[in-house]
Amino acid sequence: MWSAVENDGGPSVSEETHAPERPATFREVFAEREYRAIFAATVLTWTGDYLAKAAVTLLVYQQSRSVALSAAAFATSYLPWLIGGPLLTTLADRYPYRTVMVICDIIRVPLYVVIAIDGLSAEVILVLLFVATLVSPPSQAARSATLPLILTGDRLVVALGLHASTGQAAQVVGYVVGAGIALYSPALALLINAAAFGLSALIIRFGVRHRPAAPTEGGRRHLLRETAAGFQLVFGTPVLRAIAIMVFCAMLFAIVPEGLAAAWATTFAGEGADRSATQALIMISAPAGFILGGLLIGRGVRPDRRRALVRVFAVLAPLALVPTLLNPPPVVVALLAAVAGFSVAGLLPVANGLFVQALPHGYRARAFGVMNTGVQVMQGGAVLVTGVLAERFPIPRVVGLWSVAGVLLMLLLAVRWPRSERFDAAIAQARERAATPPPEVPASRAGGRTGAGTPPGPRPPSSEAGVGAV
């Protein structure tokens, strides 16, 4: 999962550019009671969501026998990020983060209970699923923005890495359990997910301290203007733009085997393979590769080497899936998807660390909204498009040719990737800006009330600190 967080004022600390004398330990991270509550609630909802995703994907395919509708069920959970993600994540900054998290969890409980009702059409399921996932953007933004209020320094860095690995592990468990349960009772998987959100709301309510809404420089502006300021910052700053485009494009490939797993497993079942086991195997392979890559690369490769390998892993992610053109057996498909997931693990944490440090202070939820919206939309769009293509062409051919196009795209982006000193300059400029107090708003602009006017928009770092258009 993408996480765009920063410190509350001082320089951001990340292992990508600064190696502390003694790194923080998991014991120090979990010593914080509030973090334990957020971690437990996050694991619950992540696991339940992936369990439900596997169940709904299979349920829709069983009812419709349509690969496109099955892929649409998988991709529906990503669509809210396209329609309301940026606005809703900006909205999360206007209210206490704990309140946002609790309300979003409570809203989803009855919706998943209704989806579990037997006899609903595939179209109704997709609509209810969309409404249920529409509250994901503000919920995730609020959790992301809360972490720096609880943890600082290297403890925050360790927590972010722990969340990334735990999220992938939850995905593996959710897909395995969800595929098994859905084969016998999809409704049970959905009810378990509803219960997970209910329990998460209780944990957050009683385990996280109430904090008032985040203050702003000079008062609030129109929601659309604040949202636009987040996009202006990310895409108007050359270094941030380069990171965003690289990450967005990388999301187009490793997700495809997961999204087509139900239909692909049915194809293999015609050749004698167990459908449930095959679906679970394909769905967990990329997350498993990500976990392995995160452990090996994050702890076994020096930070400067990780930066240098970004280009390699960017190309390797789609390249790993090109051999699916040969229609290999399920085990080989799983291995190829695992390599793609491993490659994403070599790219995403490095990009996340660079992005966090080059991000000026005060745009936490909005930057999270922009980045996570792009990640979710690109993944959902990739699954939806390949699912439609798989209606007319064999799945191996679709995945293989999609990946060939991906290799060409990532080669182009790798050539345009900024040099290391460009990132260092942008990070230094962001730190300098964070250390500079914001200018006071004149009373004439504040409608006679100092500090209540419209604050200036974001000031992207100069082009000398970044790269050309990507």
N, C-alpha and C positions, 0 to 999 in steps of 0.2 A: 504494500500500500504506500502511496505517496504521502509524505508528511512534510508540510512547509511550516516549520516553527522556528522560533528564534528566542534569544534572551530578551528580557524586558528593558534593556537599555544598553548594557555593555557589549563588548565584542562577542560575537557568537563563537562558541567553542566546538570544534569538530575535528575528529581524527583525520580528516582529509587534508588539513593544513597545519594542525598543531597536535603534537603527540605529548600529552602530559607526562610528568615524571612517573606518576603511578596512576594507571587507569582505574576508573571507578569499578567496583565489583557489583555483582548482582545482589549481594547482601545489603549493600548501601542503598541500592535502588529500591529494593523491597522493604527497606526499613521505614519508608514513608507510607503511613497508613492510607492516605488518599490515593497514592499510586496503586497500592494493592487493590483498592476498590475499583479504580478505573481499569486496571489490567484484568481483573476477574470478570467485570461486566463486558469488556471488549471480547474476551475469549468466548464467553457465552453467546453473544450475539453473532460473532463471526461464524462460529461452529454451526449455530442454528440456521444462519442465512445460507451457508453452503449446503447444508443438509436439505433445506427447502428447495434450493436451486436444482439440485440433482433430482429431487422428487417431482417438481413441477415440470422440468424438461421431459422426463419420462412419461408423466401423466398426459401432457399435451400430445406427445407423439403417439401414445397408445390410443387416444381418442380420435386424433385426426389422421394418423399415418402420413403426416406431412413433415418432411425434413425442414421446410421453411418455417412452419409454425413452431416446431420444436426449437429451432435456432432462435426464433423470435422470443420464445419463452425464456431462453437463456439470456438473450440480449436485453429484454425488457428492464432488468434490474439496472442496466447502465443508462437507459434513456432519460431518467429524471435529471441526470447531470447535464444533459444537453438542454433540456427544457427549463429547468429551474435551478440547476446547480449553482451558478455564479450568484444569482440573486439571493437564494436561500442561505448560502454560506456567508454572504455579506450581512444578511438579517441576523445571523447567529451572533454577530458582534454587538448587536443592539440590546441584548437581554443577558441576564446572568447565565453563564455557561451551564451550570448545573441544571437550571430550569429547562433550558433547551434540550439537554440530553434526556431528562426524565420524561418530558412531554412527548418527544419523538418516539421513545420506547413504548410509552403507553398507547399511542395512536396505532402502532403496528399490531398490537395484541389482537383486537377484534377482527382486523382485516384478514390476518392469517387464519383465524378460526373460521371465517366465512369461506375462504378459499378451500378449506378442507371439506366443505359440504359436498356430498356425493351428488353427481348429476349435473354439475355446472358445465357449460360449454367452454371450449378452449378460448373463445373470444372473451367471455366474461372473466375467466381466470387471468387472462393477460391484462385486462383493465384493472382488476383488483390488485394484481401484483404490481402494476405500475403505480397505483395510488399508495400502496404500502411502502414502496421503495422511494417515493417522492420525499420522504422525510429523512432519508439517509444523508444528503448533503449537509444540512445544518447540524445534524447529530455528530457526524464525523468531524466537521469543522470545529465544533465546540470541544470535542475531546482533544483534538490536535492542539487547540489554543490553550487548553487547561494544563497540559503537560509542563510547559515552561514556567507556569505559576507554582508548580509543585516541586520540580526538579531543576537544578541549574548545573552549569559546567559539564563535566564529563559524565555525570550521572544522567543528564538528559540525553547525551549521545548514546550511552549504553541502553537507555530505555527505548530510544528510537530503533536501534538495531534489534532489540529484543522483540519489539512489536512487529517488525518486518518478518522475522523468522517465525514468530508465534502465529502471525496471520496466515502464513503458508502452511504451517502445521495444522491449524484449524481447518484450512481448506481441504487438506488431505483427509483428515478425520471426517469432516462433513460430507465429502463426496463418497467416501467408502461406506459410511453408515447410511447416508441418504440413498445411495443406489441400492443397497441391500434392503432397507425398509420399504422404499418405493416399489420394489418388485412385488411386495405383498400388501402394503397399505400406504399409499402416498399421503392419505389424510393424517396418519399417525405422525409422519415426518413433519407435516405442516403444523400440527398441534404442538409438537415438541418445540418448534421454532417460536410459536406464540408464547409458550411458557418461558422460553429463554429471554425474550424481551421483557416479559413481566418481572422476572427475577432481576434482570439487569436494572430496571427502573428502581427497584427497591434498594439494590446495592448502591447505586449512584446517589439516591436520595439520602440515605443514612451514612454513607461512607465518604462523601465528598463535601467539603465545607462550602457554604454559600458565599459567593463573592459578587459584588455589584457588577453591572455591565461595564465593559472596558471604556475608559474615557477617550475622548478624541481631541485632536488639535483644533480648537476653535468651534466645537460643536458639530452636530450631525448635519449632513447634506441630504439631498434626495437619494433614495435607495438606488435608483438607476445610476446616478452620478458616482456614488461610492463604488458600485460594481464596475462601472466603466473605468474608474481610476485604477482598479486592480488589473484590468486587462491592459490599460495604457502602460502601467509599470512593467508588467511581464514582457509584453511584445514591443514596447518602446525602448527597452534596455537591451542592447545587442547581446551581451553575455547571457542574460536571462532568457532571451528569445532563442538563442542557440541551444540552450539546455532544454527548453520546452519542446522545441521541434524534434530534437533527437529522441527525447523520451516518448513523445506522442507517437512517432513513427515506429519506435521499437515495440510498442504495445500491439501492433497489428498482427503479430505472427504467433507467438507462443500460446496465445489464448485460443487459436482456431481449433486444435484437436479437442480441447475441452468442450467447446461449444457444439461440435459435431459428434461428440462421443456417443450419444444415445443412438443416433442413426447409424454411425459407423459400427457400433457394437452389434446392431441388428443385422448389418451386412455380414459381419464375421460369424454371427450366429447361424446364418444360412450355410456356413462352411463347417459347422460343428462346434464352434466356440460357445462358451457359456456367456449369455448376454450381459447379465448383471456383473459378473467378474470382469468382463472385457470393458464395459463402460467405466467401472471404478478404476481399472488399471490405466485407461487412457486419461481420465479426468485428474488423477492424482500425480501423473508423471511429471508435468511441468512444475507444479508446486514442490514436489519432492526434489527436483533438480535445483529449484531456487533455494531451498533450505540448504542443500549440500554446497551450492555455490557460495551462499552467504557465509557459511562456516569456514570453508577452505580459503576463499578469497579475502574475506574480511579479517581473518586472524592469521593467515599465512602469507599475505602479500603486503609489501610496504605501501604506504599511502601514495608515494610518488609513482610507484609501479602501477598501482590501481588506476591512477589517472591516465597513464600512458596506454593502458590496455582497453580504455573505453572504446576506441575505434575498432579494435579487434572483436570485442564482444558484440558491438553493434551489428557487425556484418555476420558474425557467427549465429546470432539468434535466428534469422530467416534461413541461412545456409543449412542449418542442421535439419530442416524439414524438407529440403528439396528431394531427398531420396524417397519420400512417400510417393513420388511419381511411379515407382516400381511396384506399388501395391504390396508392401511387406506385411508379414503377419503381425498380430496385435502386440506381441512383445517387442518387436523392432519399432513399431510405431511409438510405443511408450518410451523406449530408449531415446529415440530421436526427439520426442517432445521434452524429455528430461534434459537433454543437452541444450535445447532452446531455453528452458527455464534456468539452467545453470548460467547461460550467457547473459540473460536478463539480470541475474543476481550480480554479475560482474559489472553491469552498467548502471543499474538503477540507484544503489546506495551511493555511489560516487557522485552521480548527477544530483541526488538529493542533498548531499553534503555541500556541494558547490553552490547550489541554488539557495540554500538556507543562509549561507554566509554572504552571498552577493545581494541578498534581499534587504532593503532598508527597513528600519524599525517602524512598526505601526501598521503593517499591511498583512498581518498574520492570517486571519480568516479569509481575506480576499485572495491572497496568493494561493492559499490552500484550495480555494474554490476554483480558481483558474486552472491550476495544475491537475487537480483530481478530476475536474470536469473533462479536461482533455484526455486524461488516461482512460476514464470510464467510457467516454464516447468513442474513442478509437477502438477499444476492445469490443464494445457492443456492436459498433459498425462493422468490424472485421468479421465477427461471427454472423451477423445478419446477411452481409453480402455473400460470404462463402456458403451460407446455408441456402440462399436463393440459387446460387450457381449449382449447388449439389442436387437441386431438384432436376436439373437437365443433364448434368455430367457426373461421372463417377467421382466419389469423394477423394480418392487418392490423387486423381488428376487435378482436381480443384485445389487441394492443399499444396501439391507440388508446384504448380504453376504460380499460385499466389506467392509462394516463398521465393521462386525465381525472381519475380518482380520485386520482392522485398530486398533481395541481395543487391540489385541494381540501385534501389532507393537508398539503402544504408551505405553503400559505397560512396554515393554522391555526398551524403551528409558527413561521412567520415573525413572526406577530403576537406570539407568546409569547417570542421570542428576547430574551435579556437585553440591557440597555443596556451601553454600553462601560465605564462606571464600575463596574458590577458585576463585570466581568472583572478590572479593575484591582485592586479590593479583594480579590478571591479570590487573585490572583497575589501581591499583597503579603503576604497572610496565609500563603500557602504558603512564601514566602521566609523569613518570620519563624519559621515552624515548623522549617524546615530549619536555621536558624542556632541553634536551641535544642537543647542536648544532651539525649538521652533520659534519663529518670529511671532510676536504678539499681533493679534488681529485688531486693527484700528476700530474705534467705536463707531465711526461712520459706516464701516462695512458690516458692523454687527447689529445694525438697526438700533444703535444707541446702547447696546449691552455688550461690554467688552468680553470677547471670547465666545460670543454666540453667533458669529457670522459664518460665512462659508470659507473654510480653510483652502489654501492653495492646493492645487492638484499635485500629483507625484512628480518629482524631478528626476528623470532617468539619468544615470551616470552618463558622462560625455562619451562620445564615440571612441575617444582615445583609450577608454578603459575596456572596450569590448571588441567586437568584430563587425565585419560588414554584414549586409543582409544575408540571411540564410534561407 
